[in-house]
Structure formats: structure tokens, C-alpha cells
């Protein structure tokens, strides 16, 4: 097995590639201790994401992902907050309204905290209006 422990070198032509280096890598992790290159898992498409435009997201401590965006399956898009479990692929709608006013021009930024009752609290804003900062507990 060839060990690639000297990193990535793209400055030379393929014929002059130094021993122990790689020219290209996709989703690769270099394990210096073992001297190996391992592929990371790539992204997976979820059928429950059809007709949903993601404008922001945050990963919780339990690996679930809270997604902010538009449900575009209807003639008028509806703002939604969804929770995705990437291990099972199950997506649930947590909140659905037109009152949030999400915009494609203003990505949603969020932070997550866990309170003493072990509830996940997610604070989010789109930076469009100072009065439109909100939080949601899950």
C-alpha cells in the first residue's frame, strides 16, 4: 500500500509529483499516525427535502439538524422550521407560518444551547431586522 503522508502538492506536473504526496483528493482525511488517506462520508439526498429551500441550519448536540427555509410546494412559499434526523432520514415540521419573512437575500444564522432542563434552545436571525431575532425550544 502506498503511504501518502507528505500532504497535497499541486505545484508540479503529474510526472514530477514528489513521493508520498497527492495531487487531488475529494472528501479525504489524512491520518498521519497510520499514514493513510480515508474517504469521508459524502452528502446524502433526503426525499423529504424535495420542495424545501434551505436558508440556514444548525446542528444540535444529538446530531439532529434544524433547518430554516421555504416550503415551495405551494403557489406561495411558506416559511418553515424543520428538524431532520440524518440517521433515520425523518424530517418533522416544527413551525410553519408566513409571519417569519425569511428572504433568500439574507441567510439565517443560528446558535444552539441546551438549558438545565435538557431542552435544546435555538436562537436565530437573518440580520435583516433587529426586531426579528427569535428563539425556539425543542
N, CA, C and O atoms as a MOPAC input file, in Angstrom:
PM7 MOZYME 1SCF
protein

 N      0.85100 1    -1.17900 1     0.00000 1
 C      0.00000 1     0.00000 1     0.00000 1
 C      0.88900 1     1.23200 1     0.00000 1
 O      1.89100 1     1.29200 1     0.71200 1
 N      0.51400 1     2.19900 1    -0.79700 1
 C      1.26600 1     3.44000 1    -0.89200 1
 C      0.87500 1     4.37000 1     0.24800 1
 O     -0.31100 1     4.59600 1     0.49000 1
 N      1.85500 1     4.90100 1     0.93800 1
 C      1.59400 1     5.82500 1     2.04000 1
 C      1.71400 1     7.25000 1     1.53800 1
 O      2.71300 1     7.62300 1     0.92300 1
 N      0.68700 1     8.04300 1     1.80400 1
 C      0.64900 1     9.43900 1     1.36900 1
 C      0.64300 1    10.32800 1     2.59500 1
 O     -0.40600 1    10.83300 1     2.99500 1
 N      1.81000 1    10.52300 1     3.19700 1
 C      1.88100 1    11.24000 1     4.46300 1
 C      2.47300 1    12.63600 1     4.32900 1
 O      2.57600 1    13.35200 1     5.32500 1
 N      2.86300 1    13.04000 1     3.12600 1
 C      3.51400 1    14.33800 1     2.97500 1
 C      2.55500 1    15.41400 1     2.48600 1
 O      2.98100 1    16.53000 1     2.18900 1
 N      1.28100 1    15.09900 1     2.40000 1
 C      0.29700 1    16.12500 1     2.09100 1
 C      0.00500 1    16.28900 1     0.61600 1
 O      0.28900 1    15.41400 1    -0.20200 1
 N     -0.56800 1    17.43300 1     0.30000 1
 C     -1.02000 1    17.73000 1    -1.03800 1
 C     -0.03400 1    18.66700 1    -1.72700 1
 O      0.37000 1    19.68000 1    -1.15700 1
 N      0.34800 1    18.33000 1    -2.94400 1
 C      1.24700 1    19.17800 1    -3.73600 1
 C      0.63800 1    19.32700 1    -5.12100 1
 O      0.49500 1    18.34300 1    -5.84600 1
 N      0.27600 1    20.55800 1    -5.49500 1
 C     -0.31700 1    20.80800 1    -6.80300 1
 C      0.57600 1    21.69400 1    -7.67100 1
 O      0.21200 1    22.04800 1    -8.79200 1
 N      1.75700 1    22.04900 1    -7.13600 1
 C      2.62700 1    22.97500 1    -7.84600 1
 C      3.38900 1    22.33600 1    -8.99900 1
 O      3.84600 1    23.04400 1    -9.89600 1
 N      3.53300 1    21.03400 1    -8.99600 1
 C      4.31400 1    20.36100 1   -10.02200 1
 C      3.40100 1    19.63000 1   -10.99000 1
 O      2.21100 1    19.45200 1   -10.73100 1
 N      3.97800 1    19.20800 1   -12.10800 1
 C      3.19600 1    18.39400 1   -13.04100 1
 C      3.04700 1    16.99300 1   -12.45700 1
 O      3.73600 1    16.64100 1   -11.50000 1
 N      2.15800 1    16.20300 1   -13.02500 1
 C      1.92200 1    14.86100 1   -12.50800 1
 C      3.18500 1    13.99200 1   -12.59000 1
 O      3.42700 1    13.15700 1   -11.71900 1
 N      3.96700 1    14.19300 1   -13.62100 1
 C      5.18900 1    13.39200 1   -13.78400 1
 C      6.22000 1    13.71900 1   -12.70100 1
 O      7.01200 1    12.85200 1   -12.33000 1
 N      6.22300 1    14.95200 1   -12.18800 1
 C      7.19300 1    15.38100 1   -11.17700 1
 C      6.62200 1    15.35800 1    -9.76000 1
 O      7.17900 1    15.98000 1    -8.85700 1
 N      5.52600 1    14.65000 1    -9.56500 1
 C      4.87700 1    14.60200 1    -8.25700 1
 C      5.81800 1    13.96500 1    -7.23400 1
 O      6.27300 1    12.84400 1    -7.45700 1
 N      6.13000 1    14.64600 1    -6.10900 1
 C      7.02100 1    14.05700 1    -5.10000 1
 C      6.42300 1    12.80000 1    -4.47100 1
 O      5.20800 1    12.69000 1    -4.30800 1
 N      7.28600 1    11.86600 1    -4.12400 1
 C      6.86200 1    10.61100 1    -3.48700 1
 C      6.18400 1    10.90700 1    -2.14900 1
 O      6.65900 1    11.75200 1    -1.39100 1
 N      5.09600 1    10.22900 1    -1.85800 1
 C      4.39700 1    10.40700 1    -0.59200 1
 C      3.43500 1    11.57900 1    -0.57100 1
 O      2.92800 1    11.93400 1     0.49300 1
 N      3.16700 1    12.19500 1    -1.72700 1
 C      2.22100 1    13.31600 1    -1.80200 1
 C      1.06200 1    12.93600 1    -2.70900 1
 O      1.13400 1    11.96200 1    -3.45800 1
 N      0.00700 1    13.70900 1    -2.62900 1
 C     -1.13900 1    13.50200 1    -3.52000 1
 C     -1.44800 1    14.80200 1    -4.24100 1
 O     -1.18200 1    15.88600 1    -3.72200 1
 N     -2.00200 1    14.69300 1    -5.41900 1
 C     -2.31700 1    15.86700 1    -6.22600 1
 C     -3.74700 1    16.33400 1    -5.99400 1
 O     -3.99400 1    17.53700 1    -5.89800 1
 N     -4.68000 1    15.41500 1    -5.90300 1
 C     -6.09100 1    15.72900 1    -5.72900 1
 C     -6.69100 1    14.80100 1    -4.68100 1
 O     -6.26000 1    13.65900 1    -4.51800 1
 N     -7.69400 1    15.31500 1    -3.97300 1
 C     -8.41100 1    14.49000 1    -3.00500 1
 C     -9.82800 1    15.03000 1    -2.87900 1
 O    -10.04900 1    16.24100 1    -2.91400 1
 N    -10.76900 1    14.13700 1    -2.73500 1
 C    -12.16500 1    14.51600 1    -2.56800 1
 C    -12.68700 1    13.84900 1    -1.30200 1
 O    -12.68300 1    12.62300 1    -1.18900 1
 N    -13.13800 1    14.66900 1    -0.34600 1
 C    -13.63800 1    14.14400 1     0.92700 1
 C    -12.61500 1    13.23400 1     1.59600 1
 O    -12.95800 1    12.14700 1     2.06200 1
 N    -11.37300 1    13.67100 1     1.64500 1
 C    -10.31700 1    12.82100 1     2.17900 1
 C     -9.81700 1    13.32400 1     3.52200 1
 O     -9.70700 1    14.52800 1     3.75000 1
 N     -9.51700 1    12.38700 1     4.40500 1
 C     -8.86900 1    12.66600 1     5.68800 1
 C     -7.51300 1    12.00700 1     5.67900 1
 O     -7.38700 1    10.83900 1     5.30900 1
 N     -6.50400 1    12.73800 1     6.08000 1
 C     -5.16000 1    12.19600 1     6.16100 1
 C     -4.88400 1    11.79600 1     7.59900 1
 O     -4.91000 1    12.63800 1     8.49700 1
 N     -4.62100 1    10.52400 1     7.82200 1
 C     -4.30300 1    10.01100 1     9.15400 1
 C     -2.78600 1     9.89900 1     9.24600 1
 O     -2.20000 1     8.93600 1     8.75100 1
 N     -2.14600 1    10.88600 1     9.88300 1
 C     -0.69000 1    10.94700 1     9.96300 1
 C     -0.12900 1     9.73300 1    10.71200 1
 O      0.90400 1     9.19000 1    10.32000 1
 N     -0.79700 1     9.30800 1    11.78000 1
 C     -0.30000 1     8.20600 1    12.59600 1
 C     -0.21800 1     6.90500 1    11.80100 1
 O      0.78000 1     6.18800 1    11.87100 1
 N     -1.26300 1     6.61100 1    11.05400 1
 C     -1.29300 1     5.37400 1    10.27800 1
 C     -0.70400 1     5.54400 1     8.88200 1
 O     -0.37500 1     4.56200 1     8.21700 1
 N     -0.57100 1     6.79900 1     8.43800 1
 C     -0.04900 1     7.04400 1     7.10100 1
 C     -1.01800 1     6.66700 1     6.01000 1
 O     -0.61400 1     6.17700 1     4.95600 1
 N     -2.30000 1     6.89100 1     6.25400 1
 C     -3.31200 1     6.50800 1     5.28200 1
 C     -4.19900 1     7.68800 1     4.91500 1
 O     -4.26900 1     8.68700 1     5.63100 1
 N     -4.86400 1     7.54500 1     3.79200 1
 C     -5.87100 1     8.50700 1     3.35800 1
 C     -7.20100 1     7.77900 1     3.33600 1
 O     -7.32300 1     6.72000 1     2.72100 1
 N     -8.19800 1     8.34100 1     4.00300 1
 C     -9.50700 1     7.71100 1     4.11900 1
 C    -10.55800 1     8.66400 1     3.59100 1
 O    -10.51000 1     9.86300 1     3.86800 1
 N    -11.50200 1     8.14400 1     2.83600 1
 C    -12.61300 1     8.96500 1     2.36200 1
 C    -13.58000 1     9.25500 1     3.49000 1
 O    -13.88200 1     8.37800 1     4.29900 1
 N    -14.06500 1    10.48000 1     3.54500 1
 C    -15.16000 1    10.82000 1     4.44900 1
 C    -16.45600 1    10.42200 1     3.78700 1
 O    -16.52100 1    10.24500 1     2.57000 1
 N    -17.47700 1    10.28400 1     4.58700 1
 C    -18.80200 1    10.05900 1     4.01800 1
 C    -19.23800 1    11.33800 1     3.31400 1
 O    -19.01600 1    12.43300 1     3.83000 1
 N    -19.83800 1    11.21700 1     2.17500 1
 C    -20.31900 1    12.37200 1     1.44400 1
 C    -21.71500 1    12.76200 1     1.87900 1
 O    -22.21800 1    12.27600 1     2.89200 1
 N    -22.32800 1    13.62300 1     1.12700 1
 C    -23.67800 1    14.04300 1     1.46200 1
 C    -24.68900 1    13.04000 1     0.91800 1
 O    -24.42300 1    12.33500 1    -0.05500 1
 N    -25.82100 1    12.99100 1     1.54400 1
 C    -26.88100 1    12.07800 1     1.16400 1
 C    -28.11600 1    12.91100 1     0.87900 1
 O    -28.44600 1    13.81600 1     1.64400 1
 N    -28.79500 1    12.61700 1    -0.20300 1
 C    -30.03600 1    13.31700 1    -0.50700 1
 C    -31.19500 1    12.70800 1     0.25800 1
 O    -31.31300 1    11.48600 1     0.34800 1
 N    -32.05000 1    13.55800 1     0.81100 1
 C    -33.22500 1    13.09000 1     1.53400 1
 C    -34.46000 1    13.43700 1     0.71500 1
 O    -34.62700 1    14.58100 1     0.29000 1
 N    -35.32200 1    12.45500 1     0.49400 1
 C    -36.53100 1    12.71200 1    -0.28300 1
 C    -37.44200 1    13.69900 1     0.42800 1
 O    -38.24600 1    14.37200 1    -0.21700 1
 N    -37.32700 1    13.79400 1     1.74900 1
 C    -38.15400 1    14.72700 1     2.49900 1
 C    -37.72000 1    16.17500 1     2.28300 1
 O    -38.38800 1    17.09400 1     2.75700 1
 N    -36.61200 1    16.39000 1     1.57500 1
 C    -36.11900 1    17.74300 1     1.30400 1
 C    -36.67300 1    18.30100 1    -0.00700 1
 O    -36.42400 1    19.46000 1    -0.33700 1
 N    -37.41400 1    17.49500 1    -0.75300 1
 C    -37.99500 1    17.97300 1    -2.00100 1
 C    -38.92400 1    19.14500 1    -1.71200 1
 O    -39.66800 1    19.12300 1    -0.73200 1
 N    -38.88200 1    20.15000 1    -2.54800 1
 C    -39.71100 1    21.35600 1    -2.42300 1
 C    -39.41700 1    22.14600 1    -1.15500 1
 O    -40.30200 1    22.82000 1    -0.62800 1
 N    -38.18700 1    22.07200 1    -0.66000 1
 C    -37.79800 1    22.85100 1     0.51000 1
 C    -36.49500 1    23.56300 1     0.20300 1
 O    -35.48400 1    22.92600 1    -0.09100 1
 N    -36.52000 1    24.88900 1     0.27200 1
 C    -35.33200 1    25.69700 1     0.02600 1
 C    -34.71800 1    26.09100 1     1.35700 1
 O    -35.32300 1    26.83800 1     2.12600 1
 N    -33.51700 1    25.59200 1     1.63600 1
 C    -32.84600 1    25.83900 1     2.90900 1
 C    -32.16600 1    27.20600 1     2.87400 1
 O    -31.41100 1    27.51400 1     1.95200 1
 N    -32.44800 1    28.02400 1     3.90200 1
 C    -31.84300 1    29.34500 1     4.02500 1
 C    -30.88200 1    29.42600 1     5.20900 1
 O    -30.15900 1    30.41200 1     5.35000 1
 N    -30.86700 1    28.40600 1     6.05600 1
 C    -29.96800 1    28.36000 1     7.20000 1
 C    -30.15300 1    27.05900 1     7.94000 1
 O    -31.17300 1    26.38700 1     7.79400 1
 N    -29.14500 1    26.70000 1     8.74800 1
 C    -29.23200 1    25.45600 1     9.50200 1
 C    -28.32100 1    25.51700 1    10.71800 1
 O    -27.40500 1    26.33500 1    10.79400 1
 N    -28.59400 1    24.63500 1    11.66200 1
 C    -27.75500 1    24.48100 1    12.85300 1
 C    -27.84300 1    23.01600 1    13.28400 1
 O    -28.92200 1    22.42300 1    13.27300 1
 N    -26.70300 1    22.44200 1    13.66200 1
 C    -26.66700 1    21.06600 1    14.13800 1
 C    -26.73900 1    21.06200 1    15.66000 1
 O    -26.00400 1    21.79100 1    16.32500 1
 N    -27.62400 1    20.24100 1    16.20200 1
 C    -27.77700 1    20.12100 1    17.64700 1
 C    -26.79500 1    19.09200 1    18.20200 1
 O    -26.16100 1    18.36500 1    17.43700 1
 N    -26.66700 1    19.02700 1    19.51800 1
 C    -25.73200 1    18.09900 1    20.16300 1
 C    -26.07200 1    16.63700 1    19.89100 1
 O    -25.18600 1    15.78300 1    19.93200 1
 N    -27.33600 1    16.33600 1    19.61600 1
 C    -27.76300 1    14.96400 1    19.34500 1
 C    -27.68100 1    14.61700 1    17.85500 1
 O    -28.26700 1    13.62700 1    17.41700 1
 N    -26.96200 1    15.42300 1    17.08300 1
 C    -26.73300 1    15.25700 1    15.64300 1
 C    -27.94400 1    15.58300 1    14.78000 1
 O    -27.85100 1    15.50800 1    13.55500 1
 N    -29.06900 1    15.93900 1    15.37400 1
 C    -30.20600 1    16.36200 1    14.56500 1
 C    -29.91800 1    17.75600 1    14.02200 1
 O    -29.16900 1    18.52200 1    14.62900 1
 N    -30.51200 1    18.08200 1    12.88300 1
 C    -30.26000 1    19.35000 1    12.21200 1
 C    -31.55500 1    20.15000 1    12.14900 1
 O    -32.58400 1    19.64100 1    11.70500 1
 N    -31.50100 1    21.40200 1    12.59300 1
 C    -32.64400 1    22.30500 1    12.47300 1
 C    -32.43100 1    23.11400 1    11.20300 1
 O    -31.38900 1    23.74300 1    11.02300 1
 N    -33.43200 1    23.09200 1    10.31900 1
 C    -33.35400 1    23.76500 1     9.02600 1
 C    -34.36900 1    24.90000 1     8.97800 1
 O    -35.50900 1    24.75200 1     9.41700 1
 N    -33.94000 1    26.02000 1     8.44400 1
 C    -34.80300 1    27.17700 1     8.25200 1
 C    -34.94600 1    27.39400 1     6.75500 1
 O    -33.95600 1    27.34500 1     6.02500 1
 N    -36.17700 1    27.63500 1     6.28600 1
 C    -36.32900 1    27.84700 1     4.85600 1
 C    -37.75300 1    28.01300 1     4.40800 1
 O    -38.65300 1    28.32300 1     5.18900 1
 N    -37.93500 1    27.79200 1     3.09900 1
 C    -39.23600 1    27.94400 1     2.44500 1
 C    -39.74100 1    26.59800 1     1.95800 1
 O    -38.99100 1    25.81600 1     1.37400 1
 N    -41.02200 1    26.33200 1     2.20200 1
 C    -41.70400 1    25.21700 1     1.56300 1
 C    -42.22000 1    25.75100 1     0.24000 1
 O    -43.10200 1    26.61000 1     0.21800 1
 N    -41.68300 1    25.25200 1    -0.85900 1
 C    -42.02700 1    25.77900 1    -2.18500 1
 C    -43.01400 1    24.88500 1    -2.93000 1
 O    -43.17000 1    25.02300 1    -4.14300 1
 N    -43.68200 1    23.97300 1    -2.22600 1
 C    -44.60300 1    23.06000 1    -2.89600 1
 C    -45.93000 1    23.72200 1    -3.24200 1
 O    -46.68700 1    23.19700 1    -4.05900 1
 N    -46.22100 1    24.85900 1    -2.63500 1
 C    -47.47100 1    25.55800 1    -2.91000 1
 C    -47.19800 1    26.75500 1    -3.81900 1
 O    -46.03900 1    27.06000 1    -4.09800 1
 N    -48.23100 1    27.42800 1    -4.28000 1
 C    -48.04600 1    28.57300 1    -5.18000 1
 C    -47.35100 1    29.72800 1    -4.47900 1
 O    -46.58900 1    30.46600 1    -5.10400 1
 N    -47.60600 1    29.89100 1    -3.19000 1
 C    -46.92100 1    30.90600 1    -2.38200 1
 C    -46.03800 1    30.15400 1    -1.38300 1
 O    -46.52000 1    29.29100 1    -0.64900 1
 N    -44.74600 1    30.48600 1    -1.35800 1
 C    -43.85800 1    29.76200 1    -0.44000 1
 C    -44.17600 1    30.12300 1     1.00700 1
 O    -44.52000 1    31.26400 1     1.31400 1
 N    -44.05700 1    29.14200 1     1.88400 1
 C    -44.36600 1    29.29500 1     3.30300 1
 C    -43.07100 1    29.10000 1     4.08500 1
 O    -42.31200 1    28.16800 1     3.82000 1
 N    -42.82200 1    29.99200 1     5.05700 1
 C    -41.64100 1    29.86300 1     5.90900 1
 C    -41.82000 1    28.68500 1     6.85400 1
 O    -42.88500 1    28.49800 1     7.44100 1
 N    -40.74900 1    27.88400 1     6.99400 1
 C    -40.81300 1    26.72300 1     7.86900 1
 C    -39.51600 1    26.55700 1     8.64500 1
 O    -38.43800 1    26.94800 1     8.19500 1
 N    -39.65500 1    25.96600 1     9.82000 1
 C    -38.51700 1    25.49000 1    10.60100 1
 C    -38.73300 1    23.98700 1    10.72900 1
 O    -39.76600 1    23.53900 1    11.22800 1
 N    -37.74700 1    23.20900 1    10.27200 1
 C    -37.84900 1    21.75900 1    10.28600 1
 C    -36.69900 1    21.15900 1    11.08000 1
 O    -35.65300 1    21.78100 1    11.26200 1
 N    -36.91900 1    19.93800 1    11.54500 1
 C    -35.86000 1    19.19600 1    12.21800 1
 C    -35.63600 1    17.89500 1    11.46600 1
 O    -36.57400 1    17.13200 1    11.23200 1
 N    -34.37400 1    17.64600 1    11.08500 1
 C    -34.00600 1    16.46000 1    10.32700 1
 C    -33.12800 1    15.55600 1    11.18600 1
 O    -32.15700 1    16.01100 1    11.79000 1
 N    -33.47600 1    14.28600 1    11.23300 1
 C    -32.62900 1    13.29100 1    11.86900 1
 C    -31.86000 1    12.59800 1    10.75000 1
 O    -32.43800 1    11.77500 1    10.04000 1
 N    -30.57100 1    12.90300 1    10.56700 1
 C    -29.83000 1    12.34400 1     9.43300 1
 C    -29.60900 1    10.83700 1     9.52100 1
 O    -29.31000 1    10.20600 1     8.50700 1
 N    -29.74600 1    10.24900 1    10.69700 1
 C    -29.54300 1     8.81200 1    10.84500 1
 C    -30.74700 1     8.02900 1    10.34000 1
 O    -30.59400 1     6.94900 1     9.77000 1
 N    -31.93800 1     8.56600 1    10.54500 1
 C    -33.15500 1     7.86900 1    10.11500 1
 C    -33.76500 1     8.48200 1     8.86600 1
 O    -34.57500 1     7.84200 1     8.19400 1
 N    -33.38300 1     9.72400 1     8.54500 1
 C    -33.96100 1    10.41900 1     7.39700 1
 C    -35.32100 1    11.02300 1     7.68300 1
 O    -35.97400 1    11.52800 1     6.77000 1
 N    -35.75900 1    10.98100 1     8.92500 1
 C    -37.08100 1    11.50200 1     9.29300 1
 C    -36.99700 1    13.01100 1     9.48000 1
 O    -36.13100 1    13.51800 1    10.19200 1
 N    -37.91400 1    13.71700 1     8.82600 1
 C    -37.98900 1    15.16800 1     8.93200 1
 C    -39.35300 1    15.53100 1     9.49600 1
 O    -40.38300 1    15.02900 1     9.04600 1
 N    -39.34300 1    16.41900 1    10.49700 1
 C    -40.60400 1    16.89700 1    11.04800 1
 C    -40.65000 1    18.41400 1    10.93600 1
 O    -39.62800 1    19.08800 1    11.06300 1
 N    -41.83200 1    18.93400 1    10.70000 1
 C    -42.03600 1    20.37700 1    10.63400 1
 C    -42.31700 1    20.86500 1    12.04400 1
 O    -43.27900 1    20.43300 1    12.68000 1
 N    -41.47100 1    21.77200 1    12.53400 1
 C    -41.62500 1    22.30200 1    13.88400 1
 C    -42.49600 1    23.55000 1    13.90600 1
 O    -43.25100 1    23.78300 1    14.85000 1
 N    -42.37700 1    24.35400 1    12.84000 1
 C    -43.11300 1    25.62200 1    12.80900 1
 C    -43.34700 1    25.99200 1    11.35900 1
 O    -42.44700 1    25.86500 1    10.52800 1
 N    -44.56300 1    26.45400 1    11.04600 1
 C    -44.93300 1    26.79400 1     9.67100 1
 C    -45.79200 1    28.04900 1     9.70000 1
 O    -46.85400 1    28.07000 1    10.32300 1
 N    -45.32400 1    29.10000 1     9.01900 1
 C    -46.04300 1    30.37000 1     9.01100 1
 C    -45.52500 1    31.26000 1     7.88600 1
 O    -44.46000 1    31.00700 1     7.32300 1
 N    -46.27500 1    32.28900 1     7.56800 1
 C    -45.78000 1    33.31500 1     6.64400 1
 C    -45.25700 1    34.52800 1     7.39900 1
 O    -44.76100 1    35.47300 1     6.78600 1
 N    -45.36400 1    34.51000 1     8.71800 1
 C    -45.02000 1    35.67300 1     9.53500 1
 C    -43.51800 1    35.86600 1     9.73300 1
 O    -43.09600 1    36.95600 1    10.11900 1
 N    -42.70400 1    34.84800 1     9.48500 1
 C    -41.27300 1    34.97600 1     9.73000 1
 C    -40.57200 1    35.86400 1     8.70400 1
 O    -39.58800 1    36.52600 1     9.03600 1
 N    -41.05000 1    35.88800 1     7.49300 1
 C    -40.48700 1    36.77000 1     6.46700 1
 C    -39.06900 1    36.39500 1     6.05200 1
 O    -38.24900 1    37.28100 1     5.81200 1
 N    -38.76200 1    35.09800 1     5.96200 1
 C    -37.44300 1    34.67700 1     5.51200 1
 C    -37.20800 1    35.16700 1     4.09000 1
 O    -38.12300 1    35.16200 1     3.26600 1
 N    -35.97900 1    35.59200 1     3.80300 1
 C    -35.62000 1    36.08500 1     2.47900 1
 C    -34.38000 1    35.35400 1     1.97300 1
 O    -33.47500 1    35.04400 1     2.74800 1
 N    -34.34400 1    35.08100 1     0.66600 1
 C    -33.19100 1    34.42800 1     0.05800 1
 C    -31.95000 1    35.31400 1     0.13600 1
 O    -30.83000 1    34.80400 1     0.13800 1
 N    -32.13200 1    36.62300 1     0.19800 1
 C    -31.01300 1    37.56500 1     0.22900 1
 C    -30.36100 1    37.67700 1     1.59500 1
 O    -29.27800 1    38.25100 1     1.71700 1
 N    -31.00600 1    37.13400 1     2.63100 1
 C    -30.48300 1    37.23100 1     3.98500 1
 C    -30.44100 1    35.82600 1     4.61400 1
 O    -31.44000 1    35.36300 1     5.16500 1
 N    -29.28600 1    35.15300 1     4.53100 1
 C    -29.17300 1    33.81100 1     5.11600 1
 C    -29.41300 1    33.83900 1     6.62400 1
 O    -29.10500 1    34.82300 1     7.29600 1
 N    -29.95400 1    32.76900 1     7.13100 1
 C    -30.28300 1    32.67500 1     8.55200 1
 C    -29.09500 1    32.09600 1     9.31000 1
 O    -28.53000 1    31.07200 1     8.92600 1
 N    -28.73400 1    32.76400 1    10.37700 1
 C    -27.63700 1    32.33400 1    11.24400 1
 C    -28.25200 1    31.93100 1    12.57500 1
 O    -29.13600 1    32.61700 1    13.08800 1
 N    -27.78700 1    30.82300 1    13.13500 1
 C    -28.38000 1    30.32400 1    14.37800 1
 C    -27.29200 1    29.80100 1    15.31100 1
 O    -26.20300 1    29.42400 1    14.87900 1
 N    -27.61600 1    29.79100 1    16.58200 1
 C    -26.78400 1    29.12700 1    17.59100 1
 C    -27.70600 1    28.25300 1    18.43800 1
 O    -28.89400 1    28.54300 1    18.57800 1
 N    -27.15400 1    27.19700 1    18.99200 1
 C    -27.95400 1    26.28000 1    19.80000 1
 C    -27.32700 1    26.15600 1    21.18500 1
 O    -26.10500 1    26.10900 1    21.32900 1
 N    -28.16900 1    26.10600 1    22.17500 1
 C    -27.74500 1    25.91000 1    23.56000 1
 C    -28.67300 1    24.88800 1    24.19600 1
 O    -29.81600 1    24.73300 1    23.76500 1
 N    -28.19700 1    24.19900 1    25.20200 1
 C    -29.02900 1    23.26800 1    25.96100 1
 C    -29.19900 1    23.83100 1    27.35700 1
 O    -28.21400 1    24.16300 1    28.01600 1
 N    -30.45200 1    23.94500 1    27.82200 1
 C    -30.69800 1    24.50900 1    29.15200 1
 C    -30.64400 1    23.43200 1    30.22800 1
 O    -30.41200 1    22.26000 1    29.93100 1
 N    -30.85900 1    23.83400 1    31.47600 1
 C    -30.75600 1    22.90100 1    32.58900 1
 C    -31.84700 1    21.84000 1    32.58300 1
 O    -31.69700 1    20.80700 1    33.23600 1
 N    -32.93800 1    22.06700 1    31.86600 1
 C    -33.99700 1    21.06200 1    31.73400 1
 C    -33.72300 1    20.10600 1    30.57300 1
 O    -34.57000 1    19.28300 1    30.22600 1
 N    -32.53800 1    20.21900 1    29.97600 1
 C    -32.10000 1    19.37700 1    28.86300 1
 C    -32.89800 1    19.62100 1    27.58300 1
 O    -33.00700 1    18.73300 1    26.73800 1
 N    -33.45900 1    20.83500 1    27.44200 1
 C    -34.13700 1    21.23200 1    26.21400 1
 C    -33.13600 1    21.95400 1    25.31700 1
 O    -32.29700 1    22.71200 1    25.80200 1
 N    -33.22500 1    21.71900 1    24.01200 1
 C    -32.39400 1    22.44800 1    23.06900 1
 C    -33.06400 1    23.77300 1    22.74700 1
 O    -34.23300 1    23.80800 1    22.36300 1
 N    -32.32500 1    24.85800 1    22.90200 1
 C    -32.81100 1    26.18500 1    22.54800 1
 C    -32.02700 1    26.65700 1    21.33200 1
 O    -30.79700 1    26.60300 1    21.32100 1
 N    -32.73400 1    27.11600 1    20.31600 1
 C    -32.10100 1    27.59300 1    19.09800 1
 C    -32.45900 1    29.06200 1    18.91700 1
 O    -33.63300 1    29.42400 1    18.84500 1
 N    -31.43200 1    29.90100 1    18.84600 1
 C    -31.60100 1    31.33200 1    18.61800 1
 C    -31.20100 1    31.60900 1    17.18200 1
 O    -30.14500 1    31.16400 1    16.73200 1
 N    -32.04600 1    32.35100 1    16.45100 1
 C    -31.72900 1    32.59400 1    15.04500 1
 C    -32.11300 1    34.00300 1    14.62600 1
 O    -32.99000 1    34.63900 1    15.21000 1
 N    -31.42000 1    34.46500 1    13.58900 1
 C    -31.72300 1    35.76600 1    12.99400 1
 C    -31.28200 1    35.74800 1    11.53000 1
 O    -30.40300 1    34.97800 1    11.14100 1
 N    -31.89600 1    36.59400 1    10.74700 1
 C    -31.46400 1    36.73900 1     9.35500 1
 C    -30.69200 1    38.03800 1     9.14600 1
 O    -30.24400 1    38.32100 1     8.03600 1
 N    -30.53500 1    38.82900 1    10.20700 1
 C    -29.78500 1    40.07100 1    10.10500 1
 C    -30.49800 1    41.16100 1     9.33200 1
 O    -29.92200 1    42.22500 1     9.10400 1
 N    -31.73300 1    40.92800 1     8.92400 1
 C    -32.47400 1    41.92000 1     8.14400 1
 C    -33.08700 1    42.97800 1     9.03900 1
 O    -33.10400 1    44.15900 1     8.69200 1
 N    -33.58900 1    42.56100 1    10.18500 1
 C    -34.22700 1    43.47700 1    11.10500 1
 C    -33.81000 1    43.11900 1    12.52100 1
 O    -33.80900 1    41.94500 1    12.89200 1
 N    -33.45900 1    44.11400 1    13.30700 1
 C    -33.04600 1    43.85000 1    14.68300 1
 C    -34.20600 1    43.32500 1    15.52300 1
 O    -33.98400 1    42.64700 1    16.52700 1
 N    -35.43200 1    43.62600 1    15.12900 1
 C    -36.57600 1    43.17000 1    15.90900 1
 C    -36.98400 1    41.74600 1    15.55000 1
 O    -37.86000 1    41.17500 1    16.20000 1
 N    -36.35700 1    41.15900 1    14.51400 1
 C    -36.74800 1    39.83400 1    14.07600 1
 C    -35.82200 1    38.74600 1    14.60800 1
 O    -35.67200 1    37.71000 1    13.96000 1
 N    -35.21700 1    38.93900 1    15.72900 1
 C    -34.44200 1    37.87000 1    16.34000 1
 C    -35.39200 1    37.02300 1    17.16900 1
 O    -36.29000 1    37.54700 1    17.82800 1
 N    -35.19700 1    35.74700 1    17.13500 1
 C    -36.14600 1    34.85800 1    17.80000 1
 C    -35.43000 1    33.66700 1    18.36400 1
 O    -34.25000 1    33.44900 1    18.08900 1
 N    -36.14500 1    32.89000 1    19.15700 1
 C    -35.61100 1    31.62000 1    19.61800 1
 C    -36.73400 1    30.60400 1    19.61600 1
 O    -37.91700 1    30.94200 1    19.66100 1
 N    -36.32700 1    29.36600 1    19.56300 1
 C    -37.28300 1    28.28400 1    19.61700 1
 C    -36.72000 1    27.19100 1    20.50200 1
 O    -35.52100 1    26.91500 1    20.45600 1
 N    -37.55000 1    26.57400 1    21.29400 1
 C    -37.12300 1    25.48000 1    22.15000 1
 C    -37.61900 1    24.16100 1    21.61000 1
 O    -38.77000 1    24.06200 1    21.18500 1
 N    -36.77600 1    23.14400 1    21.61600 1
 C    -37.14800 1    21.81800 1    21.08900 1
 C    -36.89900 1    20.76800 1    22.13700 1
 O    -37.14600 1    19.58600 1    21.89700 1

